[in-house]
Structure formats: structure tokens, C-alpha cells
Amino acid sequence: MFGRRIEVTWLIHRKRGVIVLLDLKDGKCRSCGGQLQIVDVDDATMDAECSECGDSYRVEPNAFNDGGIKYWPEAMAAREAGEL
């Protein structure tokens, strides 16, 4: 729309809901460099967890240099649908 290109975040359906995975170029685990997934979200924060070592971080919606328009809205939509 209007010359903008928006990338789609990987949403993997699992038995309990949806996993929102971060692209490694946007963010990775501080401890092991593994891939992060959004495991919880609210109006002001997101909880990211490493899929490899299990470390977790509470971050702001714009923590992954996306201005809060890539991961946060998708995680909020999954939460509102009861999938996150």
C-alpha cells in the first residue's frame, strides 16, 4: 500500500497457540545468540524467550529496531485471539 513493503513475521501454529519468532537480523539471545520468540505481550511490553537456552527478557515494543510495527501488533493480535 502506498509504496510501503511490510514483512510478515513468522507465525507458527502450535497446539497451545501461535509462536511469534523474531528474525535473527532483528534480534537474538544475549546469552547464546539463539532465536527469540515472543511468549507474552501487553500494552507496554513484550516477553521474548530464547528457543535454544530458555533465557527470557521483558522488552519494549520497539526493542527490535522496527518502531513497534512488526512484532508487537502481530503478538497483540495473537493474544487477543487467545493464541498467545
Backbone hydrogen bonds in HBPLUS format (Angstrom, degrees):
<---DONOR---> <-ACCEPTOR-->    atom                        ^
c    i                          cat <-CA-CA->   ^        H-A-AA   ^      H-
h    n   atom  resd res      DA  || num        DHA   H-A  angle D-A-AA Bond
n    s   type  num  typ     dist DA aas  dist angle  dist       angle   num
A0004-ARG N   A0001-MET O   2.97 MM   3  5.62 168.2  1.99 125.9 129.9     1
A0021-LEU N   A0010-TRP O   3.35 MM  11  5.71 160.3  2.39 152.9 157.9     2
A0012-ILE N   A0019-ILE O   3.09 MM   7  5.14 165.0  2.12 143.4 146.9     3
A0019-ILE N   A0012-ILE O   2.86 MM   7  5.14 149.0  1.96 138.8 149.2     4
A0014-ARG N   A0017-GLY O   2.63 MM   3  5.17 171.6  1.64 163.9 162.6     5
A0017-GLY N   A0014-ARG O   3.15 MM   3  5.17 143.8  2.29 100.3 111.0     6
A0018-VAL N   A0083-GLU O   2.63 MM  65  5.35 150.8  1.71 143.9 145.4     7
A0038-ILE N   A0020-VAL O   2.77 MM  18  5.28 159.1  1.81 155.0 160.3     8
A0022-LEU N   A0036-LEU O   2.90 MM  14  5.55 172.5  1.90 157.8 156.5     9
A0026-ASP N   A0023-ASP O   2.86 MM   3  5.40 150.2  1.94 116.0 125.5    10
A0027-GLY N   A0023-ASP O   3.26 MM   4  6.65 144.6  2.39 150.3 160.6    11
A0029-CYS N   A0034-GLY O   2.90 MM   5  5.06 164.7  1.93 144.6 149.3    12
A0033-GLY N   A0029-CYS O   3.06 MM   4  4.49 136.0  2.26 112.8 123.1    13
A0051-SER N   A0035-GLN O   2.87 MM  16  5.82 171.2  1.88 177.5 176.4    14
A0037-GLN N   A0049-GLU O   2.85 MM  12  5.37 149.3  1.94 141.3 150.8    15
A0049-GLU N   A0037-GLN O   2.81 MM  12  5.37 158.6  1.86 152.9 159.1    16
A0039-VAL N   A0047-ASP O   2.79 MM   8  5.66 161.7  1.82 163.7 170.1    17
A0047-ASP N   A0040-ASP O   2.80 MM   7  5.04 167.4  1.82 145.2 144.2    18
A0042-ASP N   A0045-THR O   2.93 MM   3  5.50 157.7  1.98 162.3 159.1    19
A0046-MET N   A0059-VAL O   2.77 MM  13  5.34 152.4  1.85 153.8 160.0    20
A0059-VAL N   A0046-MET O   2.81 MM  13  5.34 169.3  1.82 163.9 167.0    21
A0048-ALA N   A0057-TYR O   2.82 MM   9  5.25 160.1  1.86 162.8 164.7    22
A0057-TYR N   A0048-ALA O   2.76 MM   9  5.25 154.4  1.82 155.0 163.1    23
A0050-CYS N   A0055-ASP O   2.78 MM   5  5.39 163.1  1.81 162.8 168.8    24
A0054-GLY N   A0050-CYS O   3.23 MM   4  4.81 135.4  2.44 112.4 123.5    25
A0063-ALA N   A0060-GLU O   3.07 MM   3  5.31 151.9  2.15 126.5 123.8    26
A0069-ILE N   A0066-ASP O   3.28 MM   3  5.97 165.8  2.30 116.8 120.0    27
A0075-ALA N   A0071-TYR O   2.95 MM   4  6.12 157.8  2.00 156.7 163.6    28
A0076-MET N   A0072-TRP O   2.87 MM   4  6.04 159.2  1.91 154.6 160.6    29
A0077-ALA N   A0073-PRO O   2.91 MM   4  6.09 156.2  1.97 144.3 150.7    30
A0078-ALA N   A0074-GLU O   3.01 MM   4  6.21 155.2  2.07 142.0 148.5    31
A0079-ARG N   A0075-ALA O   2.90 MM   4  6.14 151.7  1.98 144.3 152.6    32
A0080-GLU N   A0076-MET O   2.83 MM   4  6.07 162.9  1.86 153.8 157.9    33
A0081-ALA N   A0077-ALA O   3.04 MM   4  6.18 142.6  2.18 139.8 149.5    34
A0083-GLU N   A0078-ALA O   2.75 MM   5  5.03 153.7  1.81 166.7 158.4    35
A0082-GLY N   A0079-ARG O   2.92 MM   3  4.99 154.8  1.98 104.2 112.2    36
